[in-house]
């Protein structure tokens, strides 16, 4: 389910929300533990280290605690996963050095960075609020697998400059620092207690509930719940009116344009061929579909049309018309529950459709895991259906031939249709199925 918010600021938690808690616990915690002793011995005079050590001594009520005692306490707090400010400060110092040296690279879930870039481009201001120190947050965003993401974030808040994350007053402090109205702010976190505190301060909230994360079983209470950032529609104009508004449609157009450019660069969308869609609403069904007759490598956010469950245009930029195949996109969305559909014209799909008109059997391939199938012990037939210029006829053929275990079908003499829960998953499915088709083509088997 997609949730839309009309806000000016989005504040992000890190662990369990934008990145895996397991990465922090299994990679970063041991990295810091091994280096605390040297940090305390060699850099005790530095202001941040000295301040953190003083805080630990006060918390212990041990004003004479030496470096060995401090290191022992830090280790115990790590074992407890204690959210102590001086621990986070010293961790941040160690991690920042590790990131700067290249020994560490942060972790982001694959659905996160594309959405952050999209929201930032739409004028939404992004910030971070984590129990990790602000220094650690900057290092985390500055050394991601996709490069330096710090330009996307305006401010970094921690338990020292904002306060405890379970206290509503902390969220009031952040709003005051940003000179923002609470009702124009959204907090994303996997912890229900933090979400409760943010809501008590007047903020919008959404719980990010990812399988395998420590708080997954706790749920998110009565807050809006998502499993992926792809289920969030955020913008300064999102959610106005009863259906997808202009702002929401343009943001969908921007995402579709980016995906189309990627596929065009691979040679899968030559000239104006191919089309993409993403579901914007289910009741009634509404899809944003790439406009017809446009070069897929040069689409803009305005090259998109809003269509209904029959593929007929119901909105979009003046002069835009949907692809003639929009009706098939809508049919796939209704039939499979997909959130996005990709149609590409690849040589491998057309060639294999001719070579094996009865379907393409795939078995015992590791790449099958990319579409949710086991790598061994299972065989699946990728359907091949005859082409038609009548989308109702083509839709009937697809529905009759569809293999429920595969999110794809080859249209003979035409190309490949692939779908997924969102655009990211649809892209991944397209890449996997295309690889499988290329392998079968290269094998030379009839």
Secondary structure as UniProt FT lines:
FT   STRAND          3..6
FT   STRAND          9..12
FT   TURN            16..18
FT   HELIX           21..23
FT   HELIX           24..28
FT   HELIX           29..33
FT   TURN            34..35
FT   HELIX           36..42
FT   TURN            44..45
FT   HELIX           47..60
FT   TURN            63..64
FT   HELIX           67..80
FT   HELIX           85..101
FT   TURN            110..111
FT   HELIX           112..121
FT   TURN            122..123
FT   STRAND          125..129
FT   HELIX           134..142
FT   TURN            145..146
FT   HELIX           150..152
FT   STRAND          153..157
FT   TURN            159..162
FT   TURN            165..166
FT   HELIX           168..178
FT   HELIX           182..184
FT   STRAND          185..189
FT   HELIX           192..200
FT   TURN            201..202
FT   STRAND          204..208
FT   TURN            211..212
FT   TURN            214..218
FT   TURN            221..222
FT   STRAND          224..226
FT   HELIX           229..231
FT   STRAND          232..235
FT   TURN            236..239
FT   HELIX           246..265
FT   TURN            266..267
FT   TURN            271..272
FT   STRAND          275..282
FT   TURN            283..284
FT   STRAND          285..291
FT   TURN            292..293
FT   TURN            296..297
FT   TURN            301..302
FT   STRAND          304..307
FT   TURN            309..310
FT   STRAND          313..316
FT   TURN            318..319
FT   TURN            324..325
FT   HELIX           326..336
FT   STRAND          340..344
FT   HELIX           347..355
FT   TURN            356..358
FT   STRAND          360..363
FT   HELIX           366..371
FT   STRAND          379..382
FT   STRAND          384..385
FT   HELIX           391..401
FT   TURN            404..405
FT   STRAND          408..411
FT   TURN            412..414
FT   STRAND          415..420
FT   HELIX           423..443
//
